[in-house]
Amino acid sequence: MIEVESLTVRFAGVTPIDDMSVVFPGGTCGLIGPNGAGKTTFFNVLSGFVKPASGSIVAFGENLLKMADFRRARWGLRRTFQTEMAIEKLSVYENVAMIHEHSGVKRSSRRVDVLSAIEFVGLTASPKAKVGTLGARERRLVEVARAVVGRPRLVLLDEPAAGLPDEETGHLAQVIQKIPEHVGALVVLVDHDMSLVSACCGTTAVIDFGKLIASGPTAEILRDEQVMKAYLGTEEVETEG
């Protein structure tokens, strides 16, 4: 469980997160909102890249904000970014192994753990293949493999489906759905694809201009009038389940 209390972030007079309080209970949780709502800023706070002006974040009973950013990877925080971070000149295996190296997990299990992560995400490319030779779908799966290797406790996925066609997004959804059970991690998913959020997330929080405007079961949230007006438009969205 992640408990966020009165979180505020300020940048030179701009307040991208404004007194935000929310609970992510477990499993896969969605975080949605319009562009500029503060979603990536929130991920940056969790990752240690941004220091909030006030507030607290307690993750699995530990004060995350008091933890140095470089220690959060060993604690179990993993993240994907909107921009792919895998190194094109290195192989799939080497890219995933880099994350395992800094995870705090014993080196003796590295080969098994890395190959298990690659298999879990459903990569069809050889672990020896250079990332620069892969297509968009496979590169995106490499990013997810990097996020699930090394016994993570918290996995932050920042628009992992951006630019993917529906069929490939469907496979990604299946992978994301399995992460909590497979690795025991809590997942927070940010994406503009509401079909992906609906398929993966048991609960979803919505922020707008840095303020929490709704939080609860995903199907209910996506039908909430305030959410539709602020983010989804006035038309009711089609959801799964």
Order of alpha helices (4+ residues) and beta strands (2+ residues): beta-beta-beta-alpha-beta-beta-alpha-beta-alpha-alpha-alpha-beta-alpha-beta-alpha-beta-beta-alpha
